[in-house]
């Protein structure tokens, strides 16, 4: 994950990460980039994605991210993050986006 716009990136516990499922019939590996806002209490409050993404993959990624839980912080500010999922026949992985 790449964290942007935050002096301190949101920390996520492995126990609180839900991975999306790859839809059946996926023909080729596809990356989905999502930009999220994380509230001070650790919830994902909003998700934005590019218009060129496959709608089914984007929906699967968004549904998973809405169940993520980040560590809470003592702040009223939102934290921004960029998350990339790679969907493939073998499953879904988190990957580091290239700068």
N, C-alpha and C positions, 0 to 999 in steps of 0.2 A: 504494500500500500504506500502511496505517496501522500504526504500530508501537506496541504498548501493553505496559506492564509492564517495559520495559527502559530502563536509563539510556542505553545506546547501542544504537540499532536495528541489526539485522543488515544488512550491506551485501550486495547481490547483484550479481554481474557479469552483464551482458547476455548474455555467452557461456554462462552457466550457467542460463538460464531456458528452460524447456520449456513451451510453451503447450498446453493441452488442445485437442482437436478437438471441434467441435460435432457432435452426432449428426445423422444424416440425418432429415429429417422434422420438424425443430424448427419449431414454429408461431409462437412469439412470443419476443421477447427475454426472457431470464431471468437475474437476478443470483444468484450463488452466493457466500456469505460463508463463509470458512474461517478457523479460528484454528489457527496452527501453533506448534510449539516447535522452536527451532533449537539444535542442540548447539554447543559451543565449537569443534568442528572444521568447522562449517558445514553439517551434514546436517540435514534435516527429520526429527525423531524422532517427532512425533505430530501428528495432524490431527483437529480436531473441527469439526463442522458442525451447524447447526440441524436438527431433525427434519422440518421442513416442506419441505426441498429435494427436488427431483426426483432420485431415486436414480441415474439414468443420468448426469445432469450432474454430480452430486456425485462419482461414481466417476471420471469423466473428469478432473475438477479435482484430485482426490486423487492419481490416477496421475501426473499432470503434476508436481504439487508434490513428490512423493517423488523426483523426478529433479533438482530445483533444488539448486544448490550456493551457499551463502553464504560470504562471507569468514570465515576462522577468526579467533578472538580468544583472547587470553591470559586465560582465565577458565574456571572450572569450572561457571559458571552457564548455565542455559538462557536463551535470548532468546525472547520471545513476539512474534508478529506476526499481524495480521489481513490477509487477502488477499481481494479481491473480483474474480471473473471475471464478465464479461457475455457470455453465450452468445446469439448471434443467427444468423440465416440466413447473414449475410455473414461470419461467423467469430467468434472469441473475442478479447476485449480485457481487459486489466487496467484497473480503474477505481478511483478513490479513493472509499471508503465515506463517506457523509455522517456527520457526527458525531452 
